[in-house]
Amino acid sequence: MAKRKQSTYERLKSGKMNRKQRRELTRRLCSDDPGLEIVHQHVAGIDIGNKSHYVAVPPTCDAESVREFGSWTGDLVQMAEWLKSCGIKHVVMQSTGVYWIAVYDVLEKAGFEICLSNARDTRNLPGRKTDVQESQWLMKLHTYGLLRNSFRPTEEIRNVRTIWRLRNRHVQEGAREIQHMQKALTTMNVQLSNAISDVSGVTGLAIIRAILKGERDPFQLAKLRDYRIQASEEEIARSLEGNWQEDVLFELQQAVEAYDFCQKQIGECDRQLQKYLAGLPDRTIPQPRQPKPAVMSGEENGPKRERGAKNRQKNRSKQSKSQRNQPKFDLESELTRICGVNLKSIDGVDVMTIATFISELGTDMTKWKDEDHLVSWLKLSPRWPVSGGKVIKKQER
């Protein structure tokens, strides 16, 4: 059921600010006494940089309220000690590249409550922008509770996320090397990709490796055909009558070696991923009792059983192609243990999608108010900009 559009009276009564009110709030913030309620006390703002970081504390905490610290680990430890001596409890910083990660880790171990803000929420700084002003601006915004904290998963989930992202990069690199193989074969007019669906399969790689070892007889190469290939040996042999070129063969050799290296890296990532997944705790969710299905007569059950067998066979043929890039260990069982339920029961969701979701968000969904907020945070909900109570443009994401 579609939500009813708010009237202007309802929108004004809800307390949401319009553009003029937001500009007035910005001017108030830039004044010495904004007249706003203080939400966080003892706040420090950090402007993250590559070589150094500027840290601002309230003027009442230290005579030198803004200091510059280097990016070395020793300087970050000194930063944490100085903030403790100033009585700071809350620290706010922007998620600038990857430079914030080291600062975040050091301050988190030191016991500070950290707010990791998106730079888009703090960019409306009037006047000339400097590193000192940026750190002071962050401190002031967080003091009045005007910044949202970004989501960051636990350390165990971050370990899984790092390996999963690295593995995906190796899979993409391997796919590019397969394209290089196809390009080299096509350049020599070896139309192997027209005879078989995947040159990176058992038959394709066996033929390519034999070509690199010096075999040129198309019929001898066609004998390497796997029994599951639909094309006949004669058709494969006709596709292997090529114009052999030494330079292109060298390119093909490089592509095969790079592909083998990617597969080796993927295998090492799988072993490390299995180790990290095994360290995640079990989760048990009570399952509701399912009603027993009604027993059907033999005449009605027979055709339905045949249709079910055909559908299962069709699904197995589809899964055999999609499971090539899956980890070699039982990933589905590990994810079921971690989540407490088999998420593959959801239509259109496979084990790779589940692994990506868990590696990015984990299993603790209490960070979001409800499923609508989670979908909006994932940028999967439509974006409808509103001005004057009217939808300007509907943007499907």
C-alpha positions in Angstrom: 0.0 0.0 0.0 1.5 3.4 -1.1 2.1 6.0 1.6 -0.1 9.0 1.6 1.6 12.2 0.6 2.1 14.7 3.4 0.4 18.1 3.2 2.4 21.3 3.8 0.8 21.6 7.2 1.9 18.1 8.2 5.4 18.6 6.9 5.8 21.9 8.8 4.4 20.3 12.0 6.9 17.4 11.8 9.7 19.9 12.4 11.8 19.2 9.3 13.9 22.2 8.2 13.6 23.8 4.7 16.5 25.4 2.9 16.2 28.8 4.5 16.1 27.3 8.0 19.2 25.2 7.2 21.1 28.4 6.1 20.1 30.1 9.3 21.3 27.1 11.3 24.7 27.3 9.5 25.0 31.0 10.4 24.2 30.3 14.0 26.8 27.5 14.2 29.5 29.9 12.9 28.8 32.3 15.7 30.5 32.0 19.1 27.3 31.3 20.9 24.9 29.3 18.6 22.3 29.0 21.3 21.9 25.2 20.6 21.7 22.4 23.1 25.0 20.7 23.8 24.7 17.0 23.2 28.3 15.8 23.6 30.7 17.4 26.0 34.5 17.1 25.9 34.7 16.7 22.1 37.8 16.8 19.9 37.7 17.2 16.1 40.4 15.8 13.8 41.0 16.8 10.2 42.6 13.7 8.6 45.4 14.2 6.2 48.0 12.1 4.4 51.2 13.4 6.1 49.7 15.0 9.2 46.5 15.4 11.2 45.1 18.6 12.8 43.4 18.1 16.2 41.1 20.7 17.8 39.9 20.7 21.4 37.8 23.2 23.3 39.8 26.3 24.3 39.1 25.6 27.9 41.0 22.3 27.8 44.4 23.6 26.6 46.1 26.9 25.9 47.0 25.5 22.5 43.6 24.3 21.4 44.7 23.1 17.9 47.8 20.9 17.4 49.3 19.1 14.4 50.4 15.5 14.7 52.3 13.4 12.1 50.9 10.3 10.6 53.5 8.0 12.2 52.3 5.5 14.8 54.4 7.2 17.5 52.7 10.6 16.8 49.3 8.9 16.9 50.1 7.6 20.3 51.1 11.1 21.4 47.8 12.4 20.0 45.9 9.9 22.2 47.9 10.8 25.3 47.3 14.6 24.7 43.6 14.0 24.2 43.4 12.1 27.5 45.3 14.9 29.3 42.7 17.3 28.0 39.8 15.2 29.3 38.4 14.4 25.9 35.9 11.6 25.7 34.4 12.0 22.2 36.4 12.2 19.0 35.0 13.0 15.5 36.8 12.6 12.2 35.9 12.3 8.5 36.3 9.0 6.5 39.0 10.4 4.2 40.4 7.7 2.0 42.1 5.1 4.1 44.1 7.6 6.1 41.6 7.6 8.9 41.9 3.8 9.7 45.2 4.0 11.5 43.9 7.0 13.6 40.7 5.2 14.3 42.4 2.0 15.5 44.8 3.9 17.9 42.1 6.0 19.4 39.7 3.1 19.7 42.3 1.1 21.7 42.8 4.2 23.9 39.1 4.1 24.9 37.7 7.1 23.1 34.2 7.1 21.7 34.7 7.9 18.0 32.3 9.3 15.5 33.2 8.6 11.9 31.4 11.2 9.8 30.8 11.3 6.1 32.5 14.3 4.4 29.3 15.2 2.6 27.7 16.0 6.0 30.3 18.6 6.9 31.2 20.3 3.6 29.1 23.4 4.2 31.8 25.4 5.9 31.4 29.1 5.0 34.4 31.3 4.3 37.9 30.1 3.5 38.6 26.5 4.4 41.8 25.5 6.2 42.8 22.4 8.1 42.6 24.2 11.4 39.1 25.5 10.6 38.0 22.1 9.5 39.0 20.4 12.7 37.3 23.2 14.8 34.2 22.9 12.6 34.0 19.1 13.1 34.3 19.6 16.9 31.5 22.2 17.0 29.1 20.1 14.8 29.6 17.0 17.0 29.2 19.0 20.2 25.7 19.9 19.2 24.9 16.4 17.9 24.6 17.4 14.2 26.8 14.5 12.8 25.8 11.0 12.0 28.2 8.2 12.8 29.1 5.8 10.0 28.7 2.1 10.3 31.8 0.1 10.9 31.6 -3.7 11.5 33.4 -5.6 14.3 37.0 -6.6 13.9 36.1 -10.2 13.1 33.8 -9.2 10.3 36.4 -6.7 9.0 38.8 -9.6 8.7 36.3 -11.6 6.6 35.5 -8.5 4.5 39.2 -7.9 3.7 39.7 -11.5 2.4 36.4 -11.6 0.6 37.1 -8.3 -1.3 40.6 -9.5 -2.1 39.2 -12.8 -3.4 36.7 -11.0 -5.6 39.5 -8.9 -7.2 41.4 -12.2 -8.0 38.2 -13.6 -9.6 37.9 -10.4 -11.8 41.5 -10.6 -12.8 41.1 -14.2 -13.7 38.1 -13.3 -15.9 40.2 -10.7 -17.7 42.9 -13.3 -18.4 40.3 -15.6 -19.9 39.3 -12.7 -22.3 43.0 -12.4 -23.2 43.1 -16.1 -24.1 40.0 -15.7 -26.3 41.6 -12.7 -28.0 44.8 -14.5 -28.7 43.0 -17.5 -30.1 40.8 -15.4 -32.3 43.8 -13.4 -33.6 45.2 -16.8 -34.8 41.8 -17.6 -36.2 41.4 -20.5 -33.7 37.6 -20.4 -33.3 37.5 -22.6 -30.2 35.1 -20.3 -28.4 32.5 -21.0 -31.2 32.7 -24.7 -30.6 32.6 -24.8 -26.8 30.9 -22.4 -24.4 33.8 -21.7 -22.0 37.5 -21.9 -23.0 38.4 -21.9 -19.3 36.6 -25.2 -18.7 38.2 -28.7 -18.7 38.2 -29.1 -22.4 39.2 -25.5 -23.3 42.2 -25.4 -20.9 43.3 -28.9 -21.9 43.4 -27.9 -25.6 45.1 -24.5 -24.9 47.8 -26.2 -22.7 48.4 -28.7 -25.5 48.8 -26.0 -28.0 51.4 -24.2 -25.9 53.3 -27.5 -25.6 53.6 -27.6 -29.4 50.7 -29.7 -30.5 49.2 -28.4 -33.8 47.2 -31.4 -35.2 43.6 -30.3 -34.8 42.3 -33.9 -34.6 44.8 -34.8 -31.8 43.7 -31.6 -30.0 40.0 -32.5 -30.5 40.6 -35.9 -28.7 41.0 -33.9 -25.5 37.3 -33.1 -25.7 35.4 -33.9 -22.5 32.4 -36.3 -22.9 30.0 -33.6 -21.7 30.8 -31.3 -24.5 27.9 -31.2 -27.0 30.1 -30.3 -30.0 31.6 -33.3 -31.9 35.3 -34.0 -32.3 35.0 -33.1 -36.0 33.5 -29.7 -35.2 36.2 -28.9 -32.6 38.9 -30.0 -35.0 37.6 -27.6 -37.7 37.7 -24.8 -35.2 41.3 -25.5 -34.3 42.7 -25.0 -37.8 44.5 -21.7 -37.1 47.2 -19.5 -38.3 49.9 -20.1 -35.7 51.9 -17.0 -34.8 54.9 -17.0 -32.5 54.2 -13.6 -30.9 50.5 -14.4 -30.3 51.4 -17.8 -28.8 53.7 -15.9 -26.4 50.8 -13.7 -25.5 48.6 -16.8 -24.9 51.3 -18.3 -22.7 51.4 -15.2 -20.6 47.6 -15.1 -20.2 47.5 -18.8 -19.1 50.3 -18.3 -16.5 48.5 -15.2 -15.2 45.2 -17.2 -15.0 46.9 -20.0 -13.1 48.4 -17.5 -10.7 45.0 -16.0 -10.0 43.6 -19.4 -9.3 46.4 -20.0 -6.9 45.7 -16.7 -5.1 42.0 -17.6 -4.9 42.8 -20.9 -3.3 45.0 -19.2 -0.6 42.2 -16.7 0.0 39.8 -19.6 0.5 42.0 -21.1 3.2 42.3 -17.8 5.0 38.6 -17.1 4.6 37.7 -20.5 6.1 39.9 -19.8 9.1 38.2 -16.4 9.8 34.7 -17.8 9.3 35.4 -20.7 11.7 36.2 -18.1 14.4 32.8 -16.4 14.2 30.3 -17.5 16.9 27.4 -19.8 16.2 23.9 -18.4 16.2 20.7 -20.3 16.9 17.2 -19.0 15.8 14.2 -21.0 16.9 12.3 -22.2 13.9 8.5 -22.2 13.8 6.7 -25.5 13.4 5.6 -26.1 9.8 2.2 -27.7 9.2 2.3 -31.0 7.5 1.4 -30.9 3.8 -1.8 -32.7 2.8 -1.2 -36.1 1.2 -2.1 -36.2 -2.4 -3.5 -39.2 -4.3 -1.2 -41.2 -6.6 -2.7 -39.9 -9.8 -2.2 -36.2 -8.7 1.2 -36.8 -7.2 2.8 -38.6 -10.2 2.9 -35.7 -12.7 3.9 -33.3 -9.9 6.8 -35.5 -9.0 8.0 -35.6 -12.6 7.8 -31.8 -12.9 9.8 -31.4 -9.7 12.5 -33.8 -10.9 12.8 -31.8 -14.2 13.1 -28.5 -12.3 15.7 -29.9 -10.0 17.8 -31.1 -12.9 17.5 -27.7 -14.6 18.5 -25.9 -11.4 21.5 -28.2 -11.0 22.7 -27.4 -14.6 22.4 -23.7 -13.8 24.2 -24.1 -10.5 27.1 -26.0 -12.0 28.0 -22.9 -14.1 27.6 -20.4 -11.2 29.5 -22.5 -8.7 32.8 -22.3 -10.5 34.0 -19.3 -8.6 32.7 -20.4 -5.2 35.1 -21.4 -2.5 36.2 -25.0 -2.4 35.1 -25.5 1.2 31.4 -25.8 2.4 30.6 -22.1 2.5 26.9 -22.7 2.7 27.2 -24.7 5.9 29.4 -22.1 7.5 27.1 -19.2 6.7 24.1 -21.2 8.0 25.9 -21.8 11.3 26.8 -18.1 11.5 23.4 -16.8 10.6 21.4 -19.4 12.4 19.2 -19.9 9.3 19.8 -20.9 5.7 19.3 -17.7 3.8 19.3 -19.5 0.4 15.6 -20.2 1.1 15.1 -16.6 -0.1 14.2 -16.5 -3.8 16.9 -15.2 -6.0 19.7 -15.3 -3.3 22.7 -17.6 -3.7 25.5 -18.4 -1.4 27.9 -15.8 -3.0 25.3 -13.1 -2.3 24.9 -14.2 1.3 28.7 -14.2 1.8 29.0 -10.7 0.4 26.3 -9.4 2.7 27.7 -11.0 5.8 31.3 -9.9 5.0 30.1 -6.3 4.7 27.5 -6.0 7.4 27.9 -9.0 9.7 24.9 -10.6 11.5 24.1 -7.8 14.0 21.2 -5.9 12.4 20.5 -3.8 15.5 22.5 -0.9 14.0 19.5 -0.1 11.9 16.0 0.8 13.2 14.2 -1.6 10.8 14.5 -3.2 7.4 13.4 0.0 5.7 16.4 1.9 7.1 18.7 -0.9 6.1 17.5 -0.9 2.5 17.8 2.9 2.4 21.4 2.7 3.8 22.2 0.1 1.1 21.0 2.6 -1.5 18.5 0.1 -2.8 15.4 2.2 -2.3 14.2 4.8 -4.8 15.5 8.3 -4.3 12.7 10.9 -4.5 14.1 14.5 -4.0 11.4 16.7 -2.4 11.2 20.5 -2.6 8.2 22.5 -1.3 6.4 19.3 -0.3 6.5 18.0 -3.9 8.5 15.3 -5.5 11.0 16.8 -8.0 12.2 13.7 -9.7 11.9 10.0 -9.1 15.3 8.3 -9.4 15.4 4.5 -9.4 18.6 3.2 -8.0 
